[in-house]
Amino acid sequence: MKAVFPQRSAGAAWMVNEFLYFLIYAYPPLS
């Protein structure tokens, strides 16, 4: 987890984005 953002909203958005990308790469059929 690289949540090094001062704004919590920005950090949460980045974490969600990375999680979505992780899911897409981990499970290609779901994309």
Steps between C-alpha positions, in 0.01 A plus 500: 500500500655825388260749658739792525244763409417784741138499385315191609269517199794492258659209686175304503448565129851376421453188714167422332658557158791268577261240641289511184809463282615211718165325455509556124852357476432215742169402340500585126159333435334754729622800301 
